[in-house]
Amino acid sequence: MTVQLNHTIVSARDKQASARFLADLLGLEVSPRYGPFVPVEIPNGVTLDYMDVPGDVHPQHYAFLVSETEFDAIFARIRKAGLTYWADPFHTRPGEINTNDGGRGTYFEDPDGHNLEILTRPYGSGA
């Protein structure tokens, strides 16, 4: 067996709303509640387990490698939702996408301030 990431916990103020936000944008399903978690399974088998936390949420970064077709569909949903998006992780280039490594990528925030990213080519992959 090779080592694989199976799941990670994503802190949220409203786990159901945050899980729904991600699932809707990525075109995925929210899985049934499991204990204190609301899971969203990514097609590669990794599950993001949303959990309510008291107090402040400390934003994290989650990047999703997608196909060109998936990028188009997700990016259309980002724009339709009126979300601000950036070409860079530091949010200095609003309203732009990047073309790093010959692909496309963009960053946007979820309701808890997590920095989400979609990209079509892994960083360092060329072009």
N, C-alpha and C positions, 0 to 999 in steps of 0.2 A: 504494500500500500504506500502510495506517495503522500506526502504532507499536503493537505489542502485546507484552506480557510472554510469553515463550516458555517459560522454565524458570528455576528457582532451585535452588541447592544447599542442602540441609538437613543440617546436621551431626548425627551420631549416634554413640553408642557401639556400637550394633548396628544397622546399616542395614537388615538384613532384618526384624528385629523391629519397628523403628520404622515402616518402610513398611507392614508388615502391620497394625500398630495403627491407623494412619490409614485405610488402605483398608477395614478391617473396620468401623470406626465410621462412615465416610462412605458405605459401601455401594459401594465402588469396587474395582478390581482392581489388584494389584501387577503391573507390566509385567516382562518378562524383564530380567535384569541387562544393563547397557550399560556396558562398561568398569568403572570403580570404583563405578558408581552403581546403586542400586535405585530405579527410577522409579515414581511414582504419578501417572498422568495425570488431571487434573481435567476434567470435561466441557467446560469452555470452551477446552480445548486447552493450558492451562498444565501443565507437568510439574514436580513436586517430586522432585528427584533426591537421594535419601538417600545420604550418603557417610560412612563411618567416619572419625573423626578421633582422633588421639592426644590424651590429656589431657582436660581439661575441655571440655564442650560449653557454649557461650555461648548461653543461651536467646534465641530470637527469637519474634515474634508472627506468626501466620498466621491470617487471617480468611476464612471461607468463606460466601459469600452463597448461601442455600438457599431453596427454597420452603417454604410452611407445612407441606405434607405431608412433605417431606424433613426438616424440623426435628423433627416428631413422631417419625419413624423413628430419626433419629440420636440425639435426646434419650433415647428409650427404650433404645437400645444403651448410651449413657453410663450411665444409671441401672442397667441390667442388669449392666454391668461393675463397678459399685460405685465409679465414679470420683467424686471430689469435683469439684463445679462451682460456679461463682460468677457473679453477675450483673454483675460489674465487672472491668476488667482489673487492678486492684490487689488483687483477691482479698479484699475486705473484707466481701462479702455472700455467704457460703457457702450452698449449698443453695437458691439463688434463680436465677431468670432475670430478664432485664430486658425492658422493653417500650418501648425507645427508638424514637422516630419512628413509633410505632404498630405496630411489629413485635415480634418476640421475639428474644432473643439470650442466649447463655451462653458462658462461658469454662471451659476445662479444660486440663489439662497432659498432654503425651505422656510417654513413658518417659524422655526426655532433658530434661524441664523446659520444652520449648517451650510457649508460651502459645497454645493453639488457641481459636478462636472460631467459632461458627456464629451467623448472624443472618439474619433474613428481610427486613429493609429496610436499604438502605444508610444510613449515618449522614448526617443532614442532609436526608433525603428527605421530611420532613414529618410530619404528624399530630401 
